[in-house]
């Protein structure tokens, strides 16, 4: 378990909670002006997640995608706090513990006190993967990591995640900080530089899996 406040200023606070056997990152975003908050992803460890929501006013639970390491703690969290939860319709899978209250779409906005979160539809890792942008901070789920994209299970999915990253993430400001679903953060500038190396070389059209921009 590793819990770190990764952003803390007069306008926004972001807590990264690495919990569970899969070392999955959950994020709590708080508006310091109102103490309103949002929880992004619910890995195993509901008591820890809810504990760190204490003294805030949770408004939503948002899922970046419906892989088990990102939703396993969902029902246990919902048993402790009564808030709506949201997932993209392409990831609204039968194995989720209950139907979502909100279906996400590209551009869907959420108010968290004075903060605004915008949904970016970034399929590839899963059909309904999304990221959430607030200011210069992007909660990226398993779409983009330092060094490469999230794992893909087919070549078509890899091409899809490439498109998601280059069309929906790379146009963001270079100083945008990308907080992934596992591990530490990167920046859009760094990711673009690494991808440029990858894009400069020919690749097998069947490429997929765990792709690394600098070495794949």
N, C-alpha and C positions, 0 to 999 in steps of 0.2 A: 504494500500500500504506500502510495506517495501522494501527498496533498500539498499543492503549491498555489499560492496566489500569483498568477502570471501577469496580471495587469491590475494596477490599483492607482487610480488618480481621481480627480474631483468629479469626473464625468462617468466613469465606468470602473467596475471591478469584475475580474474574471478569475474564478478558481478552477484549477485543473485537479480532478480527483482520479488518480490511477488506482483502480480497485479490481478485485476479482482475479481468478486464476489465469485469465487471458490478458491481464495487465491492460485493460481497456480504459481509455480516458473518457470520463464524464466531465461536463463543464457546467458551472453555475455562473450565470451572468447577472449582475446586480446593478441597478441604478442607485448610486449613492444619495441622490436627491430625495428619493421616495422609498427606498428599500424594497422596491418591486424586483422580482427575480424570475428567471426562467432556468429550467434544468434541461440540458441537452444530453441525451442518451442515458440509459439506466442499466449499466452492467451489474453483475452480482455485487451486493453490498448496500442494500437499501438503507439499513440503519445509519451508515456513514453518510450516504447522500442526504438523507433527511436531516441528520444532525447539522450538516453545513448549510442547510436552508433555514435553520433556526434564526430568528431575528430578521428574516426577510419575509416578503409577501409573494410566495410563488404564484405565478399566473398560468404557466403552461409547462408541459413536458413535450419536448420536440425530439423525434428520432431521426437521425441521419440516414439510417437504413435498418432493415429488419434481420440482421444476422444476430444469432443468439447472444454473442458477447456484448452486444449493444442494447439488447432489450430484456435480458434475463431477469433483471431486478424490477421490471416495470410494474407487475402486479403488486409486489411487496411495497413499492413506493406509493402506488395508488391506494393501498390499504391504509397508508399513514397520512396522506394529504389528498384532499379532494380538488383536483384540477383537471382540465381537459388535456388529452394528449393527442399529438398529431404525427402522421406519417404520410408519405406520398402514396397515392393509390396503387402504383405499380409495386409497392412493397407492402401493401395491405394484405398480408398473408394469413392463411388459416391458423398458423401456429402462434400468432400473437395472442396474448391472454384474453383480450376482448376487443371488439371493434373500436377503431379510433373515433374520437369526438370531432376531429378536424382532418380533412384531407388536404395535403399540401400541393401547391403548384408553383411553377417558376414565377417569381415576383411577389408571392404571398408575403405580406408584411405583418409583423407583430409589434405591438407597443409594450415596452417594459419600462414603466415610469416615463422618463424623458428620452429613453433610448428607443431606437427603431431597428428591428432585425428584419432582414430581407432574405427570403428563400431563393437559392439558386439550384435549379434542377441539373444534376450532374451524373447521369446514369453511366454505368459501365461496371463498377464493382458489383452493384446489384442493379436491377432494372429501375428501381425507384430511389437511388441514392440522391441525397441533397446535401448542400452546405448552407450555412447561415452566416450572413455578413452583417456586421454592425460597425460602422465607421471604418477604421483600418484594420479590423480584426475579422478573420474568417475561421469559423468552426467547420472543419472540412470532412469530418467523419473519416471514412477509409477511401476517399477519392484521391487525396494527394498527401504524400509524406515527404520528408527531407530525402532527396535522392531519386524519387520516382513516384509512379501512380500506385494506387491500391491494386491488390491482386485481382486478376481477371481469369475467368474459367474457359474462355474461347477467344479466338482471334477477333471475332466480331465484337465481343465485349471490350477487347483491348482497343480496337479502333474507336469504339464508342467513348471510352474513358479519355482517350487522347483528345477527341473532339470536345468533350465536356471541359477538359482542363484548358485547352487552347482557346476555346470560344467564350467560356464563362468565368474562368479564373484569371487567365493571363491578361485580359484587358483591365483588371483592377490595378490600382496604383502600385508601383514597385515596392513601396514600403509597407504594403499590407502584410500583416503577420498571419501565417497559416498555422492553426492549431489542429493537428491531426487526431485520429481516433486511437492511436497508439504512439508512444514516444514523444519526443520534443518537437518544438515548432520549427518552421522555416519561414522564408519570405517569398513573395511573388517574384521579386528580383532574382533571388537565388535559384528558384525553380525554373524560371525562364532561361537562365544561363546554362543550367544543367540540361534542360530539354534541347537547347540549341545544339549541344554536342551530339545528343542522340539523333536529332533530325538531320544532321549533316552526313550521316552514314546510311548505307543501304541496310535493309533488314528483311528477314524471312517474313513473308506475308502471313505465315501461321503463328507469328510471335504472340505469346500471351503468358499468363502466369505472373511470377514475381519479376517484373521488369525494373531494371535500374538504368536511369538515363545515361550514366557515364560509362557503363560497362556492357550493357546488353546490345 
